[in-house]
Amino acid sequence: MRDRLLHHAIYRILYPFFDTTFIADSFSCRDNKGTHKALIRFQSFIYKVGQNNTRTCWVLKCDIKKFFDSIDHSTLFNILAEYISDQDILNLLNNVIESYHSEVNGKGVGLPLGNLTSQLLANVYMNVLDQFIKHKLKIQYYVRYADDFVILSTDKKYLESLIIPIQQFLSDRLKLTLHPDKIFLQTVASGIDYLGWKHFSDHRLLRKTTQNRLLKRVVKNPINETLQSYLGLLKHGNSHKVKRRLLNEYWFYV
């Protein structure tokens, strides 16, 4: 409990400052952001790039390999030191950072998923990539949620040309790696799987695996609170058939 209070205190003091340094299109673990806002922004970019479905819109989708387990402590501390001059605060943050080590990568690497400070520190870490994307590569249509990001363009070859410099920057500056099996370059017309939904030019559908997970949970725990939560989620896309199946399962097992 004492550690949790400390994490909340650090977060409460540092979040308002660091949030002002983040780009507008970073949506994870931020006030007035979140998954739904990221989906809306992504859909608006689809309309803009595709010029209301009159041009082919390509999407480059990437994911960081074992993101939280790969955050380098010394790199993170150096990033924090660029913003914070008070040595006592830096020492405290260093103690927080060094209190956890990845079982995969060993000492000096990794942040725990559950801590509130980890969410903030992860955004501080990935903000370095965001700034590179926006100011060095000058990419306009870019959305990031945690370690999952998309870039949109009408030019397929241009998007292909971005993969190597982004990977090089992640490796050199942040000691991170793009997941080789999660780099996708597709047209919106073929359907883009992002943040639990499959996106098309004029609608989005709930991902099949997400549909199945919702149905299993309702069967396992058929209470009204669970049902209402999922019905609220389904409002954000074209999911009439899923809603009907969900209600049928609920009323059968309730």
Sequence and secondary structure as in RCSB ss.txt:
>XXXX:A:sequence
MRDRLLHHAIYRILYPFFDTTFIADSFSCRDNKGTHKALIRFQSFIYKVGQNNTRTCWVLKCDIKKFFDSIDHST
LFNILAEYISDQDILNLLNNVIESYHSEVNGKGVGLPLGNLTSQLLANVYMNVLDQFIKHKLKIQYYVRYADDFV
ILSTDKKYLESLIIPIQQFLSDRLKLTLHPDKIFLQTVASGIDYLGWKHFSDHRLLRKTTQNRLLKRVVKNPINE
TLQSYLGLLKHGNSHKVKRRLLNEYWFYV
>XXXX:A:secstr
 HHHHHHHHHHHHHHHHHHTTS TTB TT TT SHHHHHHHHHHHHHHHTTTTTS  EEEEEEBTTHHHH BHHH
HHHHHHHH   HHHHHHHHHHHHT  BTTTBTTB   SS HHHHHHHHHHHHHHHHIIIIIS  SSEEEETTEEE
EEES HHHHHHHHHHHHHHIIIII   B GGG EEEEGGG EEETTEEE SS EEE HHHHHHHHHHHHHS  HH
HHHHHHHHHTTSS HHHHHHHHHHHHHH 
